[in-house]
Amino acid sequence: MASPPTSASTRNRSRSFDFLIVGGGFAGSVLAERLASQLDKRVLIVDRRNHIGGNAYDHLDEAGLLVHRYGPHIFHTNSQRVLDYLSQFTEWRPYEHRVLAMVDGQLVPIPINLTTINRLYGLELDAAGAAAFLAARAQPTAKITSSRDVVVSQVGEELYRKFFEGYTRKQWGVDASQLDKAVTARVPTRTDADDRYFQDKFQCMPLHGYTRMFERMIDHPNITFLPNTDHADVRDVPHEHLIYSGPIDEYFGFCFGKLPYRSLRFDHTTLDQPWLQRTAVVNYPAPDVPFTRTTEYKHLTGQVHPRTSITREFPTDHGDPYYPVPAPQNAALYKKYEELAERTPGVTFTGRLGSYRYYNMDQVVAQSLALFSRMKQESELATAPSVPTALQCPVATS
C-alpha cells in the first residue's frame, strides 16, 4: 500500500497534465523525457517507491559504496540508437560482464565455454574438441518446447543438471520443463574461451550510476515527479492520456486472475575487506544453497574502497513483481488482459510489467522510443491543417 499523498501531490491535484505516467523506471522516464522535450507536453510521473529509476535504482550505502538496491543491472545493447539516446544523460564506464558458477566445488565460467569444459573434466580440448565433446552428449529432440529441451538438446543431461536444473528451480519456483524455451535460450553455449556473459556490441555502465542518469532524464520544467505515490492517489488529477507501466492485471483489478511473477529478497552486506570474489557475479546452481547468486558491486562501478558491498538474492513468490513467469498458461492469461487493454481508450500499457515480457533494459528503452515515435506521428497528424476539398456543382437531375 502506497503512502498517503504528500503535500506536493495534493498541490498538483489543481494542475492539469497532458500525460500521467505510472512508474518511474526506464519505460516511464524515457517517455516522459521525450514527450516533455520534443512535444512540449506537461507530464506527471508517479511511483510507489521513494525514488526514480525503478529496479535500476542505485545509491550509496553506509560505507559510501554505490550499490544496486534491486540486484545487478548490467547495460548492454546492439542498438546504436538506444546508446545514443541514453548518452545524452550519462557518461559511460567500459565494462564487460563475466559470471562464474560454483559447480563441483570449483568456480567455472557461465555461459558454458571451452574453459568450463576443460576445468570440469580435466581436459585440454581446443574449440573443435569442445564442439565434439558437447555434440557427443547432446540429446537432440524433434520439438523444443521448454527451457529444459533447449539445454539438454545442446549439452546433454549431465551439464543441464550441473548448471541449470537447480538454478532454474530456485529462480522460477518450477522445473525448467515447465518454462518457455526463451528462458534458457538467453544463455548460449560456446566452444571458444570467450567468457563474457554478453556479446553485445556495446557494453558499459553509467559512469555516475543509474540514478544520476534518471535524474538528468527527468530534469525538465514540463516534468513533475511524485515519489511515494500510487496511481489511485492521483486518479482525479486532470490529464489527457495515461501511460501505465505497472502490472497490467492490477490495473484491471485482477478481473481474469493474477498474472504470476517471481520476486526477490535481497540480503545486502558490507564487508571489512577490499574484495570477496573474482567477478561481479557468482552463481550458485546447487539446490542446497538457498540463494541463486552473489553480486559484488565494485566490479561494476570501478570504485576504489577499502571495504566491499555484496548482495545475495533469494527468489520468492512474494514481494514486488520482478520477472513475468514465461509459461504457456501465463501467456494465455496475459492475452485476455491485452485484449481488454486494446479496448480501453486513453490508456497505453508499456514496460516489462505492462507488457508482461521479460525485457532487458535496452529493450525497454527501444520500446519506449518506438512508442514515442508513434505518439509524435499521431500528434502531428492531429494538428496538421486540413486541406479543403474543391467545391463541386450539384449534378442536375432532370
N, C-alpha and C positions, 0 to 999 in steps of 0.2 A: 504494500500500500504506500503510495507516494505521500510525502509530507503535504500539509495544507498549503495553499497558495501563499507565496511570500507577498510582502507589500508591493514589490516590483510587479509581480504578476497581477495583483489587484489593480494597480495603476494602468496596466496595459489592457485591461478589460474595456477601457473607454476609447482605445485606439482601434483602428481597423487595419487589416493587413491584406495584401494580395494573396499571400500563401501562409498557411500554418503547416509547419513541418514537425512531425512527431518522430523524435530520435535524432541525436546529435552525433552519430557515427559518420562513417565515410559517405553513406548514401545521402543523409540529410544535409551534411555540411557542404558537400560538393554542389548539390542542387541549390542550396541557399546562396552560396557564393556566386554561382553563375546567374541565378535569377536577379540577384541584387546588383551585380556589377555590369551585367550585359543587357538586362532588360529594365533596369531601374525599378524593380519590384520591391515592395515592402514585405519583409519576411520575418515571421516569428518562429523560432526553433524552441521546442520544449523537450526536456529529457527527465526521466525519473531520477536519474543519478545526479550527483552533485558536481558534475564536470562535463566538459565537452570531450569528444573523441571516441565515444562508445567503448568497445572492447580493446581498442588500440591505445587507450589512455595510459600514459606513463608519468611517473612522478619521482621525486627524491625521497628516499626512505630516511629513517632516523640517523643513518650513518652518512647521508649525503650521496648515496649511490642511486643512479637512475634505474628504476625497476618498472616492469610492466605489470600492472595490477591484475590483469586478466590473462596472464600467460604470455609466452613469447610471440611477438608479431614481427615476422621477417618479410621485408619488402622485396619482391622480385616480380619482374614483368618482361614480356617481349614487346610491349606496346610503347613505341616512342611517344605517342600522343598522351598516354597516361603519365609517363615520366615527365614530359614537358609541362603538363598541367600542374602536377604537384611541385615541380621545381620553382614555380612562382612563389611558393610559400616556405620552402626549406632548401638548405644546402644538404649535401649528401656525404655520408661516410662510406667508402667502399667496404663491402662485407660479403663474403661467400660463406653460406651456412653449411656446417658439417655436423653430422649427428653420429654418435656411437651408440651401440646397443650392447647391453650386458647379456651375453649368451655363453652358456657352458663355462662360466667363471672367468671370462675374458671380455674385453671391450673390442668390438669389431665394427667396421663401418656399416651403416644402413643409409640408403638402399644397398642391398647385397651387390658386391662387386668382386673384382679379381682378388683384392686383398682379403676380403671377408672369407672367401672360399679357401684361400691358401692358409690363413691363420687357423680357421676352424678345423681343417682336415690335415694340417701339417704337410701341405703340398707346395710345389714350386711351379705352378702352371703359368703359361702365358695366356693371352687373350683367347687364342684358338683353343687351347686346352680347357679354359674355363667354360667356353661355349659348349664344348663336347661334354664336359662334366655335367652341366645343367641339362643338356639335351638328354643324357642318359637317365636322368632322374625325373624329368618332366613327365607328367601324366596327361597328355592332351585329351580334351573332351570335345565331343561333337558340337555341343551347345554350351557356351559360357553364359551363365545367368546370375551367378553370385560372386561375391568377393573371394570366397574360398576357391571357386573354379579358376579365377584369374591366376592366383598364386600357384596352386597345385599344377596347373597346366604349364607353367613356366619353370618352376624349380622343384616340383615334387612334394611329397607328403612330409618328408623329414624337415626340410628347411621351412616349410609352412608352419610346422609345429614349433620350431625354434624361435621364429621371428614374428609370426603373425597371429597364431591361434590365441595365445594368452593375452597379447596386447589388444587385439580386436575385441575380445570378450570383455576386458576391463573397460575399454574406451566406449563401447557401444551398448554393453549390457546384454548382447546376444551373440550367438555364434556367427562367424563370417558367412556361413552358408545361408543365413537369413538376411544378408545385406546386399544391396545393389552392387554390381560389379565395379561401379565407378569408384568405390571407396579405396580398394587396394590398387586399382589401376593408376592412382595418383602416385604410387611408389614404384618406380620402374626397377628392373633388374639389369645390371650392367656386367659386361665381361672384361672391361678395362679397369684401370686403377683410379678412375675419376671418383673421388669421394665427396664431391659436392652434393648436397641434398637436392638442390635445384640446378637446372641447366639453362635457366632463362638468360637472355642477352643482357639484361640489366639487373644487378643485384647490389643493393645498398641499403643503408639505414639513414633516417633523418638525423642530421648532424647534431641537432639540439633536442631531439626527441619528437615523438608524435604529437604530444600535447601542444608544444610550441607551434608546430605546423598547423594544427587545427585552429589555434588561437589567431594566427595570422589569416587563415582562410575566412574566418567569420568576422574579421575586423573591418566592418563596413557600416557606414551610418544607416543603411537600409535594413540591417540585420539586428534583431533583438534575440538574445538567448536567455531562456529561463531554466536554470537547473532546478532539481528537486520539484519538478512539476509534471504531473500526469496529464494525459490527453483529456481526461474527464474534468480537470481543473480549468481548462480553457475552452471548453466546447462552445461557450457563449461569446467568446471573443470574435468580433466580426471578421470574416475572411472570405475570399473568393474561392479558394481551392485548398484542399487538404492533401498533403503528401505524407503517407503513413509508412514508416519503416519498422514499425513494431510487429509483433506476431499477428498475422492475418486472422487467425482463428479467434484471438482475443477481441479484435475489432468487432467481429460479428457475434460476440457473446457465446462463442463455442457452440453455435447452434447445430453443427453437424458432429460435435465431439472435439476433443482436444487433439491437436497435432503433436505427435511425440517429439520431444527434444532431449538431448543429453546435456547435462550441465557439468560444472566442475567445481570442486572445492580446492582452494589454493592454500598451501602451507608455506608462508614466506618466512625465511630465516636469514639473519645477518650473522656471518661467522667471523671470528677473530683470527683470520688467516687471509693471505692475499689471493689464493686460488683454491678451488675444490676439484675441478675436473678439466680435462684436456680440450673439450669442446663446449660450446654454449649449451647443447642439449645432449643428455644421455637417456636413452630409452631403456625401460625395464620390462621386457616381454613376459618374464616368468609369472605365472599365475599366483605364486605365493608372495609376491611383492605387491602391496596394496596400491601403490601409485604407478602411473604409467611412465612418467619422465621427470627429470630434474633439469632445471634451467639455471645457468649462471650468467648473469646479465653483463658483466664486464666484458665478456667476449663480444657481445653485440654492440656495446656503446664505446668501447675503447678507453673507458675511464682508467686512470691510474689512481689506485687507492690501496691502503694497507689492509683493508677488510674486503670481504666479498659478500654479495647477497644472492640467495638462491630461492627457487620456488619448486615445490613438489606438487604435482597435480593428481587429484583423486576424482575420477569420473563418478557421476551420480545422476540419478533421475530427478533430483530435487534442486531447486535454485533457479537462477537466471537461465533462460534458454540460450545455448551456445551453438549446438550442432543439430540441424534437422536430421532426423534418422532416415537414411536413404533405403527405403524398403517399398516394394510394390504396393502394399496396402496403404502406406502413408501417402504415396504419390496419388493414389485414387481419392483419398480423403481430401488432399490439398486441391485436387481438380474441382471438387464441389465448391470450395471456397473461392477458387479462381473464377469460376463461372458466376458466382454471386458478386464478386468484385467487379467484373466486367459490366454488370447491370446496375452498379452503384454510381450515380453521377456525382461529379465534383470531388472524387477521391482517386488518388493514384497510389498504388501499393508498390513498394520497391525495397531493395536491400535483401540481405540474407533471410531475415525473418518475414518480411512482406512478400517475398517470392518463394519461401520455403526451399531455398537452394543453398548448397554448401559452396559458397563463393569464396575465392581468395580476395584479398584487399584490392588488388589491381582490377579484378573483375567487377567489383562493386563500383569502383571509380569509372571504369569504362561504361558500365550500365547507366550510371548517373549522367555521364556526358552525352550518351546517346539519347537518354530521356530528355535532357535539356534541349538537345538539337531539335527534337520533335516539338517540344513546347514552344521553342523560338519560332519554328516554322508556322505553327498554328497561330501564334500571336501576330506574326507578320501578315498572314492571310486574313486574320480578323480585322486588322487595321488598314488593310490596303483599300484605296479608294475604289468604289465600284465604277465600272465602265458603262456609261449609258448606252442602251441599245438604240439603234436607229428607228425613228418613227416610221410606221408603215400605214399606208392608206387602207381604209377598210375595203374589203372586197365587195364589190356591188353585187347585190342579189336581184335579179330581175324577176 
